[in-house]
Amino acid sequence: MLHGYAAFPVSGDDPMTKQKDGAAGSEAVSFKIWDGGREYPMEYHSGAGTSGAIYKEDALFMGSLSVPAGLLISKFDLSRAWPNPFRGSVKICFDVPTINGISGHEISIAIFDLNGSLVKQLAKGKYQAGHYVLNWQGGSGSGAYIVQMKAAGFNKRMKLVRVR
């Protein structure tokens, strides 16, 4: 592999054998990557902008392979908030995983004051697997807040500090 490029053969079916041992003409070809513990499907996009690969004898696949967004995320996370302390607005990062092939999950992210009162519901609903960044404009004046994420057995809190 050199500079993000790789070449590898895709074998065609040998018509001289009874059993199928390779791709047949015009058959869809799929690509997968193995990390030693798990197999991940890859998305193929040709240099011409089309997706999906079709086998042709004596042909060359030219394009890019990528793991679908969010597939490598293995757990929920409320990962960070920046800047913190903040003035005006703060960015809040969270992850939604693919678990057992399911990539859409119900989540809730809310901001509370230190008395436990809801200040702002930032996110609520079904989110597809991926990395997300929310922007919150912050409350009025200085103060401390708690951002909380809840999802399918996951519950995490993080402290935010707003300064003037």
TORFI-370712 format. One record per residue: residue in one letter; x, y, z of N, C-alpha, C in turn. Coordinates in nm, 2 decimals. Last residue first. Example, Ala and Ser with C-alpha at 12.3 -4.5 7.8 and 13.67 -1.06 7.14 Angstrom:
2
<r=S, nx=1.28, ny=-0.22, nz=0.71, cax=1.37, cay=-0.11, caz=0.71, cx=1.29, cy=0.00, cz=0.79>
<r=A, nx=1.32, ny=-0.57, nz=0.78, cax=1.23, cay=-0.45, caz=0.78, cx=1.32, cy=-0.33, cz=0.78>
END
This chain:
164
<r=R, nx=-1.82, ny=3.50, nz=3.25, cax=-1.85, cay=3.62, caz=3.18, cx=-1.74, cy=3.67, cz=3.09>
<r=V, nx=-1.84, ny=3.14, nz=3.20, cax=-1.79, cay=3.26, caz=3.26, cx=-1.82, cy=3.38, cz=3.18>
<r=R, nx=-1.98, ny=2.83, nz=3.27, cax=-1.99, cay=2.95, caz=3.19, cx=-1.93, cy=3.07, cz=3.26>
<r=V, nx=-1.88, ny=2.50, nz=3.27, cax=-1.87, cay=2.62, caz=3.34, cx=-1.88, cy=2.74, cz=3.25>
<r=L, nx=-2.01, ny=2.17, nz=3.29, cax=-1.98, cay=2.28, caz=3.21, cx=-1.98, cy=2.41, cz=3.29>
<r=K, nx=-1.96, ny=1.82, nz=3.35, cax=-1.98, cay=1.96, caz=3.41, cx=-1.94, cy=2.06, cz=3.30>
<r=M, nx=-2.15, ny=1.55, nz=3.24, cax=-2.03, cay=1.62, caz=3.23, cx=-2.06, cy=1.77, cz=3.28>
<r=R, nx=-2.27, ny=1.21, nz=3.26, cax=-2.28, cay=1.35, caz=3.29, cx=-2.15, cy=1.42, cz=3.27>
<r=K, nx=-2.44, ny=0.93, nz=3.11, cax=-2.31, cay=1.00, caz=3.15, cx=-2.34, cy=1.15, cz=3.16>
<r=N, nx=-2.57, ny=0.63, nz=3.05, cax=-2.60, cay=0.75, caz=3.12, cx=-2.47, cy=0.82, cz=3.17>
<r=F, nx=-2.70, ny=0.36, nz=2.87, cax=-2.59, cay=0.45, caz=2.89, cx=-2.64, cy=0.58, cz=2.96>
<r=G, nx=-2.93, ny=0.21, nz=2.82, cax=-2.84, cay=0.17, caz=2.92, cx=-2.72, cy=0.25, cz=2.95>
<r=A, nx=-3.00, ny=0.38, nz=2.57, cax=-3.00, cay=0.24, caz=2.58, cx=-2.90, cy=0.19, cz=2.69>
<r=A, nx=-2.89, ny=0.70, nz=2.68, cax=-2.93, cay=0.61, caz=2.56, cx=-2.91, cy=0.47, cz=2.60>
<r=K, nx=-2.83, ny=1.03, nz=2.78, cax=-2.89, cay=0.90, caz=2.81, cx=-2.92, cy=0.83, cz=2.68>
<r=M, nx=-2.62, ny=1.28, nz=2.89, cax=-2.66, cay=1.20, caz=2.78, cx=-2.71, cy=1.07, cz=2.83>
<r=Q, nx=-2.61, ny=1.60, nz=3.03, cax=-2.63, cay=1.46, caz=3.05, cx=-2.68, cy=1.39, cz=2.92>
<r=V, nx=-2.43, ny=1.87, nz=3.17, cax=-2.49, cay=1.81, caz=3.04, cx=-2.50, cy=1.66, cz=3.07>
<r=I, nx=-2.47, ny=2.10, nz=3.41, cax=-2.44, cay=1.96, caz=3.39, cx=-2.51, cy=1.92, cz=3.26>
<r=Y, nx=-2.31, ny=2.42, nz=3.49, cax=-2.42, cay=2.34, caz=3.44, cx=-2.38, cy=2.19, cz=3.43>
<r=A, nx=-2.25, ny=2.72, nz=3.67, cax=-2.21, cay=2.58, caz=3.63, cx=-2.33, cy=2.51, cz=3.59>
<r=G, nx=-2.20, ny=3.06, nz=3.56, cax=-2.26, cay=2.95, caz=3.63, cx=-2.21, cy=2.82, cz=3.59>
<r=S, nx=-2.28, ny=3.40, nz=3.46, cax=-2.19, cay=3.29, caz=3.49, cx=-2.26, cy=3.18, cz=3.57>
<r=G, nx=-2.55, ny=3.48, nz=3.22, cax=-2.46, cay=3.50, caz=3.33, cx=-2.36, cy=3.39, cz=3.35>
<r=S, nx=-2.77, ny=3.24, nz=3.09, cax=-2.74, cay=3.39, caz=3.11, cx=-2.65, cy=3.40, cz=3.23>
<r=G, nx=-2.63, ny=2.96, nz=2.91, cax=-2.73, cay=3.03, caz=2.98, cx=-2.70, cy=3.18, cz=3.00>
<r=G, nx=-2.54, ny=2.86, nz=2.57, cax=-2.52, cay=2.88, caz=2.71, cx=-2.63, cy=2.96, cz=2.78>
<r=Q, nx=-2.57, ny=2.77, nz=2.31, cax=-2.54, cay=2.91, caz=2.33, cx=-2.51, cy=2.95, cz=2.48>
<r=W, nx=-2.43, ny=2.48, nz=2.20, cax=-2.52, cay=2.54, caz=2.29, cx=-2.47, cy=2.68, cz=2.32>
<r=N, nx=-2.40, ny=2.25, nz=1.94, cax=-2.36, cay=2.38, caz=1.99, cx=-2.47, cy=2.44, cz=2.08>
<r=L, nx=-2.28, ny=1.91, nz=1.90, cax=-2.39, cay=2.01, caz=1.92, cx=-2.33, cy=2.14, cz=1.97>
<r=V, nx=-2.16, ny=1.67, nz=1.69, cax=-2.12, cay=1.79, caz=1.77, cx=-2.24, cy=1.88, cz=1.78>
<r=Y, nx=-2.11, ny=1.32, nz=1.65, cax=-2.19, cay=1.44, caz=1.65, cx=-2.13, cy=1.55, cz=1.73>
<r=H, nx=-2.04, ny=1.03, nz=1.48, cax=-1.99, cay=1.13, caz=1.57, cx=-2.07, cy=1.26, cz=1.55>
<r=G, nx=-2.27, ny=0.75, nz=1.45, cax=-2.18, cay=0.85, caz=1.40, cx=-2.13, cy=0.94, cz=1.51>
<r=A, nx=-2.58, ny=0.59, nz=1.38, cax=-2.44, cay=0.58, caz=1.42, cx=-2.35, cy=0.69, cz=1.36>
<r=Q, nx=-2.86, ny=0.81, nz=1.40, cax=-2.79, cay=0.71, caz=1.33, cx=-2.65, cy=0.71, cz=1.39>
<r=Y, nx=-3.10, ny=0.88, nz=1.66, cax=-2.98, cay=0.92, caz=1.59, cx=-2.91, cy=0.80, cz=1.52>
<r=K, nx=-3.42, ny=0.97, nz=1.76, cax=-3.34, cay=0.86, caz=1.71, cx=-3.22, cy=0.92, cz=1.62>
<r=G, nx=-3.43, ny=1.20, nz=2.04, cax=-3.48, cay=1.13, caz=1.93, cx=-3.39, cy=1.02, cz=1.88>
<r=K, nx=-3.30, ny=1.50, nz=2.13, cax=-3.39, cay=1.39, caz=2.18, cx=-3.45, cy=1.33, cz=2.05>
<r=A, nx=-3.09, ny=1.75, nz=2.25, cax=-3.12, cay=1.65, caz=2.15, cx=-3.21, cy=1.55, cz=2.21>
<r=L, nx=-3.11, ny=1.96, nz=2.45, cax=-3.03, cay=1.98, caz=2.33, cx=-3.06, cy=1.88, cz=2.22>
<r=Q, nx=-3.32, ny=2.12, nz=2.65, cax=-3.31, cay=1.99, caz=2.59, cx=-3.24, cy=2.00, cz=2.46>
<r=K, nx=-3.21, ny=2.32, nz=2.92, cax=-3.23, cay=2.31, caz=2.77, cx=-3.22, cy=2.16, cz=2.73>
<r=V, nx=-3.25, ny=2.31, nz=3.19, cax=-3.23, cay=2.44, caz=3.13, cx=-3.26, cy=2.43, cz=2.98>
<r=L, nx=-3.41, ny=2.14, nz=3.45, cax=-3.38, cay=2.14, caz=3.31, cx=-3.37, cy=2.28, cz=3.26>
<r=S, nx=-3.26, ny=2.14, nz=3.77, cax=-3.37, cay=2.19, caz=3.68, cx=-3.33, cy=2.19, cz=3.54>
<r=G, nx=-3.06, ny=2.08, nz=3.95, cax=-3.13, cay=1.97, caz=3.88, cx=-3.24, cy=2.01, cz=3.79>
<r=N, nx=-2.92, ny=2.28, nz=4.05, cax=-3.03, cay=2.24, caz=4.13, cx=-3.11, cy=2.12, cz=4.07>
<r=L, nx=-2.73, ny=2.34, nz=3.85, cax=-2.69, cay=2.26, caz=3.97, cx=-2.80, cy=2.22, cz=4.06>
<r=D, nx=-2.92, ny=2.29, nz=3.54, cax=-2.85, cay=2.37, caz=3.64, cx=-2.81, cy=2.28, cz=3.76>
<r=F, nx=-2.87, ny=2.08, nz=3.25, cax=-2.94, cay=2.11, caz=3.38, cx=-2.85, cy=2.21, cz=3.46>
<r=I, nx=-2.93, ny=1.98, nz=2.93, cax=-2.85, cay=2.07, caz=3.01, cx=-2.93, cy=2.10, cz=3.14>
<r=A, nx=-2.94, ny=1.66, nz=2.75, cax=-3.00, cay=1.78, caz=2.82, cx=-2.90, cy=1.85, cz=2.90>
<r=I, nx=-3.01, ny=1.43, nz=2.52, cax=-2.90, cay=1.51, caz=2.57, cx=-2.96, cy=1.64, cz=2.62>
<r=S, nx=-3.10, ny=1.10, nz=2.44, cax=-3.14, cay=1.23, caz=2.50, cx=-3.02, cy=1.30, cz=2.55>
<r=I, nx=-3.17, ny=0.87, nz=2.18, cax=-3.08, cay=0.93, caz=2.27, cx=-3.15, cy=1.06, cz=2.32>
<r=E, nx=-3.22, ny=0.57, nz=2.01, cax=-3.29, cay=0.68, caz=2.08, cx=-3.19, cy=0.73, cz=2.18>
<r=H, nx=-3.04, ny=0.47, nz=1.72, cax=-3.07, cay=0.46, caz=1.87, cx=-3.13, cy=0.58, cz=1.92>
<r=G, nx=-2.93, ny=0.28, nz=1.45, cax=-3.01, cay=0.39, caz=1.49, cx=-3.06, cy=0.37, cz=1.64>
<r=S, nx=-2.79, ny=0.05, nz=1.39, cax=-2.72, cay=0.17, caz=1.38, cx=-2.80, cy=0.29, cz=1.42>
<r=I, nx=-2.74, ny=-0.28, nz=1.46, cax=-2.84, cay=-0.18, caz=1.47, cx=-2.76, cy=-0.04, cz=1.48>
<r=G, nx=-2.54, ny=-0.48, nz=1.47, cax=-2.60, cay=-0.45, caz=1.34, cx=-2.70, cy=-0.33, cz=1.34>
<r=N, nx=-2.47, ny=-0.47, nz=1.75, cax=-2.53, cay=-0.59, caz=1.69, cx=-2.60, cy=-0.56, cz=1.56>
<r=I, nx=-2.46, ny=-0.13, nz=1.72, cax=-2.45, cay=-0.24, caz=1.82, cx=-2.53, cy=-0.35, cz=1.76>
<r=T, nx=-2.29, ny=0.15, nz=1.64, cax=-2.36, cay=0.04, caz=1.57, cx=-2.35, cy=-0.07, cz=1.67>
<r=P, nx=-2.32, ny=0.45, nz=1.86, cax=-2.25, cay=0.33, caz=1.79, cx=-2.35, cy=0.25, cz=1.71>
<r=V, nx=-2.27, ny=0.79, nz=1.87, cax=-2.37, cay=0.69, caz=1.87, cx=-2.32, cy=0.57, cz=1.79>
<r=D, nx=-2.10, ny=1.03, nz=2.07, cax=-2.10, cay=0.92, caz=1.97, cx=-2.22, cy=0.83, cz=1.99>
<r=F, nx=-2.06, ny=1.39, nz=2.10, cax=-2.11, cay=1.26, caz=2.15, cx=-2.11, cy=1.16, cz=2.03>
<r=C, nx=-1.96, ny=1.71, nz=2.22, cax=-1.94, cay=1.60, caz=2.13, cx=-2.00, cy=1.47, cz=2.19>
<r=I, nx=-2.05, ny=2.04, nz=2.22, cax=-2.06, cay=1.92, caz=2.30, cx=-2.06, cy=1.80, cz=2.20>
<r=K, nx=-1.93, ny=2.37, nz=2.24, cax=-1.96, cay=2.26, caz=2.15, cx=-1.95, cy=2.13, cz=2.24>
<r=V, nx=-2.07, ny=2.67, nz=2.36, cax=-1.99, cay=2.56, caz=2.39, cx=-2.03, cy=2.45, cz=2.29>
<r=S, nx=-2.09, ny=3.04, nz=2.38, cax=-2.13, cay=2.91, caz=2.33, cx=-2.02, cy=2.80, cz=2.36>
<r=G, nx=-2.03, ny=3.25, nz=2.61, cax=-2.12, cay=3.25, caz=2.49, cx=-2.17, cy=3.11, cz=2.45>
<r=R, nx=-1.75, ny=3.11, nz=2.72, cax=-1.82, cay=3.23, caz=2.71, cx=-1.91, cy=3.22, cz=2.59>
<r=F, nx=-1.65, ny=2.83, nz=2.92, cax=-1.68, cay=2.89, caz=2.80, cx=-1.75, cy=3.02, cz=2.82>
<r=P, nx=-1.39, ny=2.61, nz=3.07, cax=-1.50, cay=2.70, caz=3.08, cx=-1.52, cy=2.77, cz=2.94>
<r=N, nx=-1.42, ny=2.48, nz=2.76, cax=-1.48, cay=2.46, caz=2.89, cx=-1.38, cy=2.50, cz=3.00>
<r=P, nx=-1.51, ny=2.52, nz=2.42, cax=-1.41, cay=2.54, caz=2.53, cx=-1.49, cy=2.52, cz=2.66>
<r=W, nx=-1.61, ny=2.18, nz=2.45, cax=-1.50, cay=2.28, caz=2.44, cx=-1.56, cy=2.41, cz=2.38>
<r=A, nx=-1.65, ny=1.86, nz=2.58, cax=-1.71, cay=1.99, caz=2.56, cx=-1.60, cy=2.09, cz=2.55>
<r=R, nx=-1.66, ny=1.50, nz=2.50, cax=-1.60, cay=1.63, caz=2.54, cx=-1.68, cy=1.75, cz=2.51>
<r=S, nx=-1.83, ny=1.26, nz=2.48, cax=-1.68, cay=1.26, caz=2.49, cx=-1.62, cy=1.39, cz=2.54>
<r=L, nx=-2.03, ny=1.05, nz=2.56, cax=-2.04, cay=1.19, caz=2.57, cx=-1.90, cy=1.23, cz=2.59>
<r=D, nx=-2.09, ny=0.75, nz=2.38, cax=-2.00, cay=0.83, caz=2.46, cx=-2.04, cy=0.98, cz=2.45>
<r=F, nx=-2.16, ny=0.41, nz=2.31, cax=-2.21, cay=0.55, caz=2.33, cx=-2.10, cy=0.62, cz=2.41>
<r=K, nx=-1.94, ny=0.21, nz=2.11, cax=-2.01, cay=0.24, caz=2.23, cx=-2.06, cy=0.38, cz=2.23>
<r=S, nx=-1.80, ny=0.17, nz=1.87, cax=-1.85, cay=0.05, caz=1.94, cx=-1.93, cy=0.08, cz=2.07>
<r=I, nx=-1.76, ny=0.29, nz=1.55, cax=-1.79, cay=0.33, caz=1.69, cx=-1.86, cy=0.22, cz=1.76>
<r=L, nx=-1.75, ny=0.19, nz=1.30, cax=-1.63, cay=0.16, caz=1.39, cx=-1.66, cy=0.21, cz=1.53>
<r=L, nx=-1.97, ny=0.30, nz=1.18, cax=-1.96, cay=0.16, caz=1.20, cx=-1.85, cy=0.12, cz=1.29>
<r=G, nx=-1.97, ny=0.57, nz=1.12, cax=-2.03, cay=0.53, caz=1.25, cx=-2.01, cy=0.38, cz=1.28>
<r=A, nx=-1.99, ny=0.54, nz=0.77, cax=-1.98, cay=0.63, caz=0.89, cx=-2.04, cy=0.57, cz=1.01>
<r=P, nx=-1.85, ny=0.24, nz=0.63, cax=-1.96, cay=0.33, caz=0.65, cx=-1.95, cy=0.41, cz=0.78>
<r=V, nx=-1.52, ny=0.25, nz=0.53, cax=-1.61, cay=0.19, caz=0.62, cx=-1.72, cy=0.29, cz=0.64>
<r=S, nx=-1.43, ny=0.26, nz=0.18, cax=-1.44, cay=0.33, caz=0.31, cx=-1.54, cy=0.24, cz=0.40>
<r=L, nx=-1.24, ny=0.28, nz=-0.11, cax=-1.32, cay=0.20, caz=-0.02, cx=-1.32, cy=0.27, cz=0.11>
<r=S, nx=-1.25, ny=0.42, nz=-0.45, cax=-1.22, cay=0.43, caz=-0.30, cx=-1.30, cy=0.33, cz=-0.22>
<r=G, nx=-1.11, ny=0.32, nz=-0.76, cax=-1.21, cay=0.39, caz=-0.68, cx=-1.16, cy=0.40, cz=-0.54>
<r=M, nx=-1.12, ny=0.08, nz=-1.00, cax=-1.05, cay=0.20, caz=-0.96, cx=-1.15, cy=0.29, cz=-0.89>
<r=F, nx=-1.08, ny=-0.25, nz=-1.09, cax=-1.16, cay=-0.16, caz=-1.01, cx=-1.07, cy=-0.04, cz=-0.97>
<r=L, nx=-1.04, ny=-0.37, nz=-1.41, cax=-0.97, cay=-0.32, caz=-1.30, cx=-1.06, cy=-0.23, cz=-1.22>
<r=A, nx=-1.10, ny=-0.68, nz=-1.59, cax=-1.12, cay=-0.54, caz=-1.56, cx=-1.05, cy=-0.50, cz=-1.43>
<r=D, nx=-1.11, ny=-0.95, nz=-1.67, cax=-1.00, cay=-0.87, caz=-1.71, cx=-1.02, cy=-0.72, cz=-1.69>
<r=E, nx=-1.46, ny=-0.97, nz=-1.63, cax=-1.34, cay=-1.04, caz=-1.66, cx=-1.23, cy=-0.94, cz=-1.72>
<r=K, nx=-1.62, ny=-0.79, nz=-1.38, cax=-1.60, cay=-0.81, caz=-1.53, cx=-1.47, cy=-0.87, cz=-1.54>
<r=Y, nx=-1.84, ny=-0.73, nz=-1.11, cax=-1.73, cay=-0.81, caz=-1.17, cx=-1.74, cy=-0.81, cz=-1.32>
<r=I, nx=-1.92, ny=-0.42, nz=-0.98, cax=-1.97, cay=-0.53, caz=-1.06, cx=-1.85, cy=-0.60, cz=-1.13>
<r=A, nx=-1.97, ny=-0.23, nz=-0.69, cax=-1.87, cay=-0.29, caz=-0.78, cx=-1.94, cy=-0.41, cz=-0.85>
<r=G, nx=-2.09, ny=0.08, nz=-0.56, cax=-2.11, cay=-0.06, caz=-0.59, cx=-2.01, cy=-0.11, cz=-0.70>
<r=S, nx=-2.15, ny=0.40, nz=-0.71, cax=-2.12, cay=0.31, caz=-0.59, cx=-2.15, cy=0.17, cz=-0.63>
<r=T, nx=-1.98, ny=0.64, nz=-0.92, cax=-2.09, cay=0.54, caz=-0.89, cx=-2.05, cy=0.46, cz=-0.77>
<r=G, nx=-1.77, ny=0.80, nz=-0.99, cax=-1.87, cay=0.86, caz=-0.90, cx=-1.98, cy=0.76, cz=-0.87>
<r=A, nx=-1.56, ny=0.71, nz=-1.12, cax=-1.66, cay=0.78, caz=-1.20, cx=-1.77, cy=0.83, cz=-1.12>
<r=G, nx=-1.41, ny=0.57, nz=-0.94, cax=-1.36, cay=0.70, caz=-0.98, cx=-1.46, cy=0.78, cz=-1.06>
<r=S, nx=-1.66, ny=0.42, nz=-0.72, cax=-1.57, cay=0.42, caz=-0.84, cx=-1.52, cy=0.56, cz=-0.86>
<r=H, nx=-1.67, ny=0.32, nz=-0.40, cax=-1.71, cay=0.43, caz=-0.49, cx=-1.61, cy=0.43, cz=-0.60>
<r=Y, nx=-1.78, ny=0.09, nz=-0.16, cax=-1.69, cay=0.11, caz=-0.28, cx=-1.75, cy=0.22, cz=-0.36>
<r=E, nx=-1.77, ny=0.03, nz=0.18, cax=-1.84, cay=0.09, caz=0.07, cx=-1.74, cy=0.12, cz=-0.04>
<r=M, nx=-1.73, ny=-0.28, nz=0.36, cax=-1.67, cay=-0.16, caz=0.31, cx=-1.77, cy=-0.10, cz=0.20>
<r=P, nx=-1.82, ny=-0.43, nz=0.67, cax=-1.84, cay=-0.41, caz=0.53, cx=-1.78, cy=-0.28, cz=0.48>
<r=Y, nx=-1.60, ny=-0.59, nz=0.90, cax=-1.67, cay=-0.47, caz=0.87, cx=-1.70, cy=-0.46, cz=0.72>
<r=E, nx=-1.56, ny=-0.83, nz=1.15, cax=-1.56, cay=-0.80, caz=1.00, cx=-1.65, cy=-0.68, cz=0.98>
<r=R, nx=-1.35, ny=-0.88, nz=1.43, cax=-1.48, cay=-0.84, caz=1.37, cx=-1.46, cy=-0.81, cz=1.22>
<r=G, nx=-1.10, ny=-0.94, nz=1.50, cax=-1.20, cay=-0.98, caz=1.59, cx=-1.34, cy=-0.96, cz=1.53>
<r=G, nx=-0.93, ny=-0.86, nz=1.30, cax=-0.88, cay=-0.97, caz=1.39, cx=-0.99, cy=-1.02, cz=1.49>
<r=D, nx=-1.06, ny=-0.69, nz=1.14, cax=-0.97, cay=-0.63, caz=1.23, cx=-0.91, cy=-0.74, cz=1.33>
<r=W, nx=-1.13, ny=-0.70, nz=0.80, cax=-1.13, cay=-0.78, caz=0.92, cx=-1.02, cy=-0.72, cz=1.01>
<r=I, nx=-1.35, ny=-0.57, nz=0.55, cax=-1.22, cay=-0.56, caz=0.62, cx=-1.23, cy=-0.63, cz=0.76>
<r=K, nx=-1.49, ny=-0.64, nz=0.23, cax=-1.50, cay=-0.63, caz=0.38, cx=-1.36, cy=-0.62, cz=0.43>
<r=F, nx=-1.68, ny=-0.58, nz=-0.06, cax=-1.55, cay=-0.57, caz=0.00, cx=-1.57, cy=-0.57, cz=0.15>
<r=S, nx=-1.86, ny=-0.75, nz=-0.32, cax=-1.85, cay=-0.68, caz=-0.20, cx=-1.71, cy=-0.68, cz=-0.14>
<r=V, nx=-1.98, ny=-0.74, nz=-0.64, cax=-1.87, cay=-0.77, caz=-0.56, cx=-1.88, cy=-0.69, cz=-0.44>
<r=A, nx=-2.24, ny=-0.87, nz=-0.85, cax=-2.20, cay=-0.77, caz=-0.76, cx=-2.08, cy=-0.82, cz=-0.67>
<r=E, nx=-2.17, ny=-1.00, nz=-1.17, cax=-2.21, cay=-1.03, caz=-1.04, cx=-2.16, cy=-0.91, cz=-0.95>
<r=S, nx=-2.08, ny=-0.99, nz=-1.44, cax=-2.19, cay=-0.90, caz=-1.40, cx=-2.24, cy=-0.93, cz=-1.26>
<r=G, nx=-1.95, ny=-1.33, nz=-1.42, cax=-1.97, cay=-1.20, caz=-1.49, cx=-2.09, cy=-1.12, cz=-1.45>
<r=A, nx=-1.88, ny=-1.44, nz=-1.08, cax=-1.94, cay=-1.46, caz=-1.22, cx=-1.95, cy=-1.33, cz=-1.29>
<r=A, nx=-1.60, ny=-1.50, nz=-0.87, cax=-1.71, cay=-1.41, caz=-0.92, cx=-1.75, cy=-1.45, cz=-1.06>
<r=G, nx=-1.53, ny=-1.83, nz=-0.76, cax=-1.49, cay=-1.70, caz=-0.79, cx=-1.62, cy=-1.62, cz=-0.84>
<r=D, nx=-1.61, ny=-2.10, nz=-0.76, cax=-1.49, cay=-2.06, caz=-0.69, cx=-1.44, cy=-1.92, cz=-0.72>
<r=K, nx=-1.86, ny=-2.33, nz=-0.77, cax=-1.83, cay=-2.19, caz=-0.79, cx=-1.71, cy=-2.15, cz=-0.70>
<r=Q, nx=-1.79, ny=-2.66, nz=-0.90, cax=-1.83, cay=-2.57, caz=-0.79, cx=-1.79, cy=-2.42, cz=-0.82>
<r=K, nx=-1.68, ny=-2.77, nz=-1.13, cax=-1.83, cay=-2.78, caz=-1.10, cx=-1.87, cy=-2.68, cz=-0.99>
<r=T, nx=-1.46, ny=-2.60, nz=-1.35, cax=-1.49, cay=-2.67, caz=-1.23, cx=-1.64, cy=-2.67, cz=-1.20>
<r=M, nx=-1.43, ny=-2.44, nz=-1.57, cax=-1.39, cay=-2.58, caz=-1.58, cx=-1.42, cy=-2.66, cz=-1.46>
<r=P, nx=-1.48, ny=-2.18, nz=-1.52, cax=-1.59, cay=-2.25, caz=-1.58, cx=-1.55, cy=-2.40, cz=-1.59>
<r=D, nx=-1.40, ny=-2.02, nz=-1.23, cax=-1.33, cay=-2.11, caz=-1.33, cx=-1.44, cy=-2.19, cz=-1.39>
<r=D, nx=-1.48, ny=-1.69, nz=-1.16, cax=-1.52, cay=-1.83, caz=-1.15, cx=-1.45, cy=-1.91, cz=-1.26>
<r=G, nx=-1.22, ny=-1.45, nz=-1.09, cax=-1.34, cay=-1.49, caz=-1.15, cx=-1.36, cy=-1.64, cz=-1.14>
<r=S, nx=-1.08, ny=-1.27, nz=-0.82, cax=-1.08, cay=-1.38, caz=-0.91, cx=-1.22, cy=-1.41, cz=-0.96>
<r=V, nx=-0.93, ny=-0.97, nz=-0.79, cax=-1.06, cay=-1.03, caz=-0.76, cx=-1.08, cy=-1.14, cz=-0.86>
<r=P, nx=-0.62, ny=-0.85, nz=-0.64, cax=-0.70, cay=-0.92, caz=-0.75, cx=-0.84, cy=-0.97, cz=-0.70>
<r=F, nx=-0.55, ny=-0.52, nz=-0.54, cax=-0.56, cay=-0.66, caz=-0.51, cx=-0.65, cy=-0.73, cz=-0.62>
<r=A, nx=-0.39, ny=-0.23, nz=-0.44, cax=-0.44, cay=-0.31, caz=-0.55, cx=-0.44, cy=-0.45, cz=-0.50>
<r=A, nx=-0.42, ny=0.09, nz=-0.28, cax=-0.39, cay=-0.05, caz=-0.27, cx=-0.45, cy=-0.12, cz=-0.40>
<r=Y, nx=-0.33, ny=0.41, nz=-0.14, cax=-0.38, cay=0.33, caz=-0.26, cx=-0.34, cy=0.18, cz=-0.24>
<r=G, nx=-0.22, ny=0.56, nz=0.05, cax=-0.36, cay=0.53, caz=0.06, cx=-0.41, cy=0.45, cz=-0.06>
<r=H, nx=0.06, ny=0.56, nz=-0.01, cax=-0.01, cay=0.68, caz=-0.01, cx=-0.17, cy=0.66, cz=-0.02>
<r=L, nx=0.05, ny=0.22, nz=-0.08, cax=0.14, cay=0.34, caz=-0.10, cx=0.04, cy=0.46, cz=-0.10>
<r=M, nx=0.09, ny=-0.12, nz=0.00, cax=0.00, cay=0.00, caz=0.00, cx=0.09, cy=0.12, cz=0.00>
END
